[in-house]
Amino acid sequence: MEYDTKEHWQSVWSRKKSNEVSWYQKEPKSSIDLILSTNPSKDASIIDVGGGDSNLVDRLLELGFKNITILDISTEVLERAKERLGKRAKTIKWIECDIRRFDTYDKYDIWHDRALLHFLTTEEDLKNYVELTRKCVKKGGYLILSTFSTKGPMMCSGLDTKQYSEESMKKLFSDGFEHVKSFEEEHVTPWQTGQIFIYNVFRLKNS
């Protein structure tokens, strides 16, 4: 990526309200359904990468989850999310970081990514992302990934994107993960155009 990633996303969030970006969801129903399908305890460690100002964290808090981490590259959008959550923001671990630079000793029961992966378009970035998930997800833990399908947009927010099929997702995460399920879903943007996402669930093998 030759552009300044942080500067790009800071600019996007300084110009747009949360409900003015194409991936905005009032209700992250599919993400919540998939998280609950893993039968997590309320103490499960959940990270939402590229979480921005998503309403997912609100719903997780309402459901009683207590160990939530939100990672995003943009200071602007994280501050916005904290302001929206008010006192509840103190219960969340906030990480301001480019996913390509992220490193931690923490381990997660659930790694959730909706609409970040498709912005990683180089082989090196994808290889590093897979290695990161393999390192950070607990044995038997889950990856829940939602990204543009082969029917999805070629660009988003002025950037090139990468599209995926079920087979290409299986191939990407073939080392160490078992595939649980995939399905396509149409996301309707705030300006009423359709984007086709593919949702995927993988489980990190115990051995």
N, C-alpha and C positions, 0 to 999 in steps of 0.2 A: 504494500500500500504506500503510494508516494505522497498522499495527502496527509496532513496532520490530523490523526483520528480524533484526538481529544478536542482540538479546536473545532473540528467539523461538528461534533455532537453538542458542544457548548453552544455553538451558533444556532443549531436546530432548536435546542430547548429554550434559548433566549428569545427566539422569534415566535415560537408556537406554544399554545396552551396544550395541556395533556390530551384533550379531546380533539386536537387538530392534527395529530399524526396518524398515518394510515393504519397503524397496528392497534390503535386504541380499542379497548373493549370495556364496556360498562360492567359486564359480568363475565369473568374468565371461567365459564362453566366447564369447558372441556379439560382445562388444566386442573381445576379442583376435582373433577370426577376421576381423572387419572391418578392424582396424588392419593385420593381416598381409596382407589382400587388396590393400592399397595398395602393397605391395612396398617398404616403407620400409627405408632403411639403418639400421644400428645407431646411427648418429649423428643420426638424424632427431629434430627438435625436436618433442616431444609435450607438450601441455598437457591435463590432466584438470580441467575446471571443475566445481566442486561435488564434487570428488573425495573429500572427507571421509576416512573410514577405509576406503575401498574396497580390496579385494584386487587391483585392477587394477595398481597400482604394483608390487606384489610380483611379479606374473606378467611385467610388462614388464622388470623387473630380471633375472628368471630367464632371459628370452629374450635378454639382452645389450644392451638399450637403455640409452643412456648420457646422454641429454639430456631429462630428464623434469621437468615442472613440475606441481605440485599446487596448485590454488586452492580455497579454501573460506572462508566467512564466519566460521566458528567456531574460535576459539582452542582450545577444549576438544578438538575432534575432530582437529585437526591435531597437537596434542601427543600424542594417543593413537596416531595413525598413526606419528609419529616414534618413540615408545617401542616400538611393535611391530616396526618395521624395525631398530631398534638402530643399529649402525655404518653400515648401508646408507643411513640417513636423510640422512647428510652428502652423499651423491651427488645428492640431490634438491633442486630449487629449490622452496621453500615460500612461498606467497603467501596471507596472511590478508586477505581483501578481499570486499566485496559486489560481485558481478559487475556491478552497475549503476554502480559507482564505479571499476571497473577501467580502468587506462590503462597502456600499456607501449609501448616502442619495439621489443620483441622480436617476432619473426615465427616462426610455427609451421608445420611440415610437416603436423601433424595436430592438430586441435582436437577433443577428445572431451568429450561431455556426456551423461551418463546420469542422468536424473531431476532436472535443474535447470530446464531450459527450461519445463516445464509449470507451474512456480511463478510465471512471469512472465505476468501476466494483463492488463496494460494495453497499449494501443497504443504508448504512448511507450516503455515498457520493451522491448517486442518490437522496435520500430524501432531503438533503441539497441543491442540485442543483435546484430541483423543487421549494423549498421554496424561494431560492434566486431569481429565475425568477419571481415568483409570487410577490415578494416584489419590484423588480426593474423595471418591465414592467408597463407602465401606463395603467390605465383602458382603454380597447378598443385597447390597443397596441398589437404588434405581436411578436411571437416567430418564427424564421425561423431556423430550425435545420436539418443538414445533417449529417447522421451517418451511420455506417456499417449496411447493411441489413442482414437478416438471411442467405443470400447467400454471405456475405462479409467475409473478413479474420478473423481468430480467434486471430491473433497476428499482431502487427504493431510496428515498431521501437523497437523490442525486448520486447514489453509489451503485456500482455493479453488484449483483447478487448471484448466488449459486443456487441451483434448483436440485431437488432430490426426488428419487423414487423410493419405494420400499426396498428394492434391491440395492440401490446405491447407499442407502442408510445402513443396511445390514453389512455391506462390504466395509464401510467406513469404520464401523464399531465391531468388526469381526474378531478382533484380538482381545479376548478377556470378557466380552459381554455376550449374553444370550438375548436374542430378540424375543420380546413378549407379544407386542402387537404394533400395528401401524394402521392408520386410516386417514383419508383425506377429508377436509372440511372447508367449506367456503366461509371466509371472513368478509363481512361487509364493512367497508371503510366508512368514516364519518360523512364522506360525500357520496355514499351509496354505490360505490363500485365494488366488484367482487374480486377477492384474492384467494387463490386455492393454496391452503397450507396442508402439509402432511404432519400428523402427530405420530410420535414414535415412543415406545417404552422399551427400554433395555434393562437387564439386570446384570450386575457384575458377578461373575462366577466366583464361587468360594475357593476355587483352586486354580 
